[in-house]
Amino acid sequence: MTLAFPNPSRSFDEARNAVCFIGHDGMFQIRFFIEVEALAKSGVALGGKVSTETACLSAFDALRTSIQDVAGKVYARSRRDSYILTAADFP
């Protein structure tokens, strides 16, 4: 099976300071967290008058395809049930 992202939902995890999203490999659910620093590395503005949560979710939405591509590559290297994507995972 390959990793797929059939559910577009995502949420902000304040404790981890990251956006959480879910992938599926067949019947297995794989949790991913992308750190705020990784979103900031993309150049998408996270500051301003909006909340951190709103800014991070908007940045995630703008970068969804590339984030999911990186998540798929990380998952292919070592299959686990949870991953934290950091700025180092993004070229």
Number of C-alpha atoms within 10 A of each C-alpha: 8 10 19 15 15 9 10 10 10 15 16 20 14 10 6 13 16 24 23 21 19 19 23 17 15 10 7 11 16 19 16 21 22 25 20 24 16 17 25 15 14 13 9 15 13 20 11 8 7 10 11 16 18 13 19 27 22 15 20 22 14 12 14 14 11 12 18 18 12 16 22 16 12 16 20 12 8 9 11 12 14 14 17 16 23 16 15 9 14 14 7
